[in-house]
């Protein structure tokens, strides 16, 4: 990793996803295309500690999807 680069976490571990974090999620309707939506986490909806497709969250604007990357 070079100077100024940060490793993005995948979002498959619940412990890595925090309320208020900025994340990229894939919405259910966007799963075929993989289109990502960025937002801030309002609620964690997945109860298990890990999920192979990403932890399901609700963003502060009400959209629900699975975390693909944790930005900050």
Secondary structure as UniProt FT lines:
FT   TURN            3..4
FT   HELIX           14..16
FT   TURN            19..20
FT   STRAND          22..27
FT   HELIX           28..30
FT   TURN            31..34
FT   STRAND          36..44
FT   TURN            52..53
FT   STRAND          56..59
FT   TURN            60..61
FT   STRAND          64..70
//
